[in-house]
Amino acid sequence: MSYLLILGGGESGVGAALLAQKMNIRCRLSDNGTLKEEHRNELTQRGIEFEERGHSAEWLSEASEVIKSPGIPDTAPMIKALHERGILVISEIEFAARYIAPKSRLIAITGSNGKTTTTTWLTHVLQKAGKDAIACGNIGVSLARLVAEEPHEYYVAELSSFQLDGTIAFHPQIAIVLNITPDHLDRYDYKFELYAQSKMRITRNLSEEDSFIYWQEDSFITTALQERATSYNTLSFSLEGKGNAYFDAEKHLLYFAPTDTLPSFSIAQDELALMGKHNLLNAMAVGLAARALGVENAPLYEGLHHFVNVPHRIETVGRVDGVLYINDSKATNIQSTYYALEAQTQPVILVLGGTDKGNDYSEIEELVRSRCKALIFMGVDNSKLHSFFDGKIAEIRDARSIEEMLLHARSLSRAGDVVLLSPACASFDLFKNYEDRGDQFRSKVQAMATSSSKNI
């Protein structure tokens, strides 16, 4: 008897299992580690077969199709063996997209930076317009789980390159590539071209009724478009030129060109809910997608003006003795840190470090020299950071925990300074994930603020 085998028991794997069961597809779930208790209970209650602490040879041999976790690389021996047997190996989003209701619309968002903000912001704008929109994908709740539960009018999906790697017929109606900068190069043989090609897979099945939204100043995206025949609509946003949406630097205004069905639209930079150059780009992507879906100007303005950003992304967590503490733990690559640092106007104590993913620190060197009064390296191995920054910044400290890092930060900072946790690295050397890193930072800073106020 053959089965759909799901490798990996995280949110995407469990979501795929629930959808498979709903569609009456025989499935099994196999995880090399141990499942979260909530996932174990959910599978047990639904009567879905699963195994933990290893992938059994028997289950692998009986698989007719495989859905693999984004965390399992294509180079894993197990995956290579499946390919050699001619077994189709796909991602959860490929599987889920097969069963989206015909009247539903799928908006797929990828990019090296800004995915989560853009996904949640666009969902917010659509909801402001009275539409049944829900965020999903790499943001927390799997697309498969939502498709299994009940139909929605709009699925707004944040997608990583790892998820896109396992797509074949995946077909969104709107695809957005915000930017492509070096990230996760350890997964792509340290070849930027392979990583970038993975991101552009989001466009492979777009038809002439669909839209592709992209940043006009991203040279790889524009080159990729020039090299391939495109039948779909292309909508560009720009900080420098005259795209379908662009920033007028003289008037400090975002402008959206009229469409066949909508008049032009503009919003002042200081009316946007989120500040910073990178959020001008995110706002333009959101606006173009919303307008492509028919959102009128009034709800678009409300959605762009009234929005609270996601945690761990340039999140102000407290002020202690006149020093502002900002949690940007989600910055796990150099470009995210660049944007966070660029948005600061006061002297910065910058916290870098963790698991390096192939960073080129020269990309932030000028900003660090001009805006940072001190650096704190928080990681198990800070040698690459020291090799690059030693001698360029007068004050550099090392830390192995949030507590130690904050002790250094307090001794280095003065009223009016900013302590910015924007590590440019993954978190797995010292923390469970970037959320854990950010949560610990927020909690400790808020405790410091409470203690400081009591001592006044």
N, C-alpha and C positions, 0 to 999 in steps of 0.2 A: 504494500500500500504506500502511495506517495503522499507527501505533505508539502505545504508551504512551510519552510523553516525560517524562523526569525532569529537572527543572531544579535544578541544584545537586549538586555531587559530594562533599559532606561525608558524614558517617556515615549520616545519614538517607537521603540520596539513593542511596548505594551499597547500603545495606540494602534499599531498595525495589527496586533493580535485581536483586539476588540473589533476592528473593522473586518478582519478576515472572518471572524465568527459571525458577525452580522450578515455577511455576504455568503454564508454557508460554505466557506472554504476551510478544509481541514488544515489545521496549523499546529505547529509546536514552537515554543520559544526556548532558546538556549542561551545561557549567559556564562561567561568564563569566570565571573566573580560571584558575588552574592547580591540578590535583589534587595531593594528597599522593602521594608515590611509592607508599606502601602501597596506596592506593586505585586508582591507575593500574595497578599490577601485578595487583591482584585482578580488576579488570574485564577486563584483557587475558587473564589465565589462564582466565577463564570465557567468553571470547569474546563479551563484551557490548560493543556499539558505544558509543563515547563521543567527545565533542569537547570541546576546551578553548579558553580565551581568546575566548569569544563564543558567542552562541546564533544559529545559522544560520537564515535565513529559510526555507530548504527544510525543515529539521527541524520548525520551528514550524508550517509549513503542513500537514505530514503527520501531526500529532498528533491522535489521536482522544480522548485523555484526558491530563491533565497532573498530575503530582505536583510540587509546588514546594517548595523549601527554605523552612524557617521564616524564613530571613533575607531573603527576597524579599517586599517589601510588596505588598499588593493594589493599591496605587496605581501600581505600576510600569507604564509604557506597554505593555510586552510582555504583562502579565497582563490589563490592560484590553482589549487587542486580542483575546486569547483568549476572554474573556467575551463580547465583541461577536460573535464567530463562533459562540457557543453551545457552546464547548468546556468540559467540566467540569474545574475546577482544584481539586485536593484536597491534603491533607497526607499525609505518609508514614504517620501513625498511622491515618488513615481507611482507607488502602489496606491496611495490615497487619492491622487488626482484621477485615477481610473473611475472612481465612484462618486465624484462630485456631481450633484444634481445638474441637469442640462441648463437650467435657468440661472444657476449660480455663477458668479464671476470670481476668478482667481487673480489676485494681484501679487506678483512675486518680486521680492526686493532683495538684492544682494549688493555687495561692495565690501571693501576692506574696512571702511569706517562709516558710521552713521546709520547702520541697518536698523538697530533697535529703536533709535529715536524716530527715524522716518516711518517705521512700521507702526509704532504706537501713535504717532502724530497723524498719520493718514487715517488710521482707524478712528481716531477722535474726530477728525473733520467729517468723515462719512457719517458717523453717528450724529454729529451736530446737524447734518443735512437730513436726518430722519431715516437713514438707511440701516438695515440690519447687517452691520459689519463686525467682524471679530478678528483679532490678531492671533497669529499662531506661528508654528514652525520653530525656528531656533530660539525664539523668544520665551518659550516655556511650555505651552500646550501644543501637542503635536497636531498637525493637519489631519492625520488619520483618526485620532480620537474625536475631533470635532465632526468629521464626515460621518463617523459611526453614530454619533449622538443624534443630531438633527440637522436638517439643511439650514444653511445661512445664505443670505443674499450675496454677501461679499466676504471672501476669505482673504485676509491681508497677511501674507506669509513672509517672514524673515528667513532667508536661506543662506547657509554657509556654502563654501566651495565643496566641502565634504559631502553635503547633501546633494548638490548638483552633479557631483561625479557619478552618482548612481542613477541618473535620469536617461531615459531613452525617448519616450513619447510625451513627456511632461509638457503641458501646454497651458501657460497662463494667458489671460487676455491682455494683461498689462505687465510688462517686465521692466524693472528698474535696475540699472547698474549705477550706483552712486559714484564710485571711484574704484580704481584698482592700483594698489600700492603693495610693496612686498610684505607678505604675512604668511605664516604657516609654511615657510619655504622648506622646513625640515620634512614636511609631508610630500613635497614635490621635487625631491632630489636637489634642493636648493637652486631650482631653475624657475625664475620668475615667469617665463613664457608658459610653462605648464600650469602654474597657478592661475595666470590670467586667462588662459584658454578654458579652464574650469569655470571661472566666473561667467564667461561669455556663452556657456552652454545654455544659459537661461533663455537665449534668443532662438535656439535652433528650430523650434516648432511653431514660431509665431507666423500667423497668416496675415493676409492683407487687411483683415478687419481689426487686427490687434495693434497695440502701440508699444514702442520701446522708448523709454525715457532715460536720458543719460547726460552726464556732465561734459559739456563741449570742450573744456580745457584739458580733459584727460586724454593724453596722446595715445595711450594704448587703445582705449575704446574707439576713438575716432579712426585710428588706423585699421582696427578690426572691421569697422563698418565699411571702410573703403575697399577692403580686400574681399568682401563677400557680397553676393547679390541679395538685396533685401526687398521683399514685397510689402513688408509691414510699415506702419506709420512710425516715423522717428520724430521725437520731441526732445529738444535740447534745452538745457539751462546753462547760464553763463554768468561769470563774474566780470568778464572783460568784453564780451561781444554783444550781439543782438540775437540771441536765441529765441525760442518760443517763450522763455521766461528769462529775464536778466536783471542784474542789479545795477541801478543807476547810481554810481558813487557820488555824483555831484548833488543829486537830490535826496540821497540816502533812501531810495525807494526800490521796492521789488515790483517789477512790471511783468504782466502776463498778456501776451498778444491775444487779440480776439480770435475766436474759432468760428466754425460754420454755424454754431448754435448759441454761442455765448459772447457777450461784449468783452472788451478788455477789462483787466482788473489790476489794481495796484494797492500796495500796503506799505506804509512807512517802516523803515528798519526798526525804529524804536517802538513800534506797535506789535512786533512779533513777540510771542511768549518767551522765546529762547534767544539769548544773545550769543555773539561770536560769529566769526566768518564762516565756520563750518555749518552753523545753523542757518545761514542764508542759503547755502546749497541744499540743505535738508528741506527747508521751507519751499524752495522752488520745485523740488522733486514732488513734494506732497501736493502743492498747488496744481502742477501739471497733471498728476494722476487724478486728482479730484475733479478737475475740469474735464478730463477725458471721460470721466464717468458721469458727467452731467451736473456736477454740483454747482449751484449758482453762487453769485458773488457774496451775498449776505451771509449764508452759513459758512462759506470759505473764510471770510474775514473773521467770524466768530471763532472758528476752529484754529486758525493761525494765531489769533490774539490771546485766546484763553486755553492754555494747555500746560500741564505740569509734566516735566520730563521724568524719565525712568530713573530709578535709583542707580547709583554708582557711575553716573555719567555727568561729570562737572556738577556734582551735588553738594551744595553748601550744607555742612553738617553741624556747624557751630562756630562761635566766636569766643575765644578765651583770652582774657587780658589784652583785648584789642587786636588779637591775631585771628585771621579768618582761616578756617580749616575746610578744605574742599576734597571730597571723595570722588576720584575719577578712576576707581579700581578697574572699571571695564576697559580702560586703555591698556590693551595687551599687545599693541604694536606701536611702532615709532610714530606713525602718522597721527594716531589718536592723541598721543602725548603732545605732538606738535600743535594740534588744534587747541588743546586745553591750555598749553603754555602761552600760545598766541593771544588767547582771550584775556590774559591777566594784565593788569595795569599797575600793580603794586609789586614791591620786591618779593621774590618767591624763594621758599625753601622747598625744593623739588625732591620727591621721594621716587626713586627709580629702583628697578631690580625684580628678580624672580627667575623664571625659566626663559632664557633668551631664545627667540625663534628666528634668529638670523638677522638681527637688527643692524642697521648702519647708523651709528650715532652721530655721524657727521651731518645728518639731515636736521638735527636739532641743535647743533653746536652753536650756531650764531644766536639763536633764541636763548639758549642756556647762558651764554656769555653776557647777553644784554639784559636778561630779566631775573636771573637767579643769583642770590647772594650765598647760597649754600646748597649742597647736594647730600642726600642720605641714600645710601644703597642698602636696600632691604632684600636680602636673598641668601641662599646657602653658598652660592659661588658668585662673588662680585668681581672676579678678576678681569673680565672683559670690560666692565664699566670703569674700573680703575685704570686699565691700560689706555683707555681713550681719554678720560676726563682728568686724570691726575696732572697737576701743573696748570690746568686751564681754569679751575675754580679754586679759590683759596681755602674754603671750608668744605671738607668732605668727610662724612662719617659712615660707619657701617652699623647695621642692625640685623638681628635675627628674629625679631618679633615686633608686633605693633607697639608693645609697651616700651621696648628699647628705642624704637624709632621716635616715639613721642617725647621721650626724655631728651633726645638729641634736638628735636624740633623746638621744644620749649627753651632750651639753652641757646639756640641759634637765632630765635626770632625776637622781634620787638613789635610793639603796637603799630599797626598799619601794614604789617607783613602778611603774606599768604603762605600757608603750608599746603602744598598741593600733592596729594597722593595720585600720581599718574604714572604707573610703573613701566609702561612700554614692554612689559613681559608677562608671560603667563604666571599663574599663582601656585602651581602644584608643588613647588619645592617646600613651601612653608604652610600652605593653606589648602582647604578642600577644593576651592574654586575662587574665582574673582569676587563672587558674592560674599563668601566667607571673609575674604580679605577686607572688603569694603564694610561689611557689617561690623567686624571687630573694630575697625577704624572709627566708624560712626559712634559705636557704643562707648569706646574709651574717651573720645573727644567730648561726648555729651556728659559723661561722668566727670571729666575735668571741668567742664563749664559749670556744672552743678556745685562742685566742690569750691571752685573759684568764687562763685556768687555768695556762698555761705561765709566765706572768709572776708568779704568786704565790710 
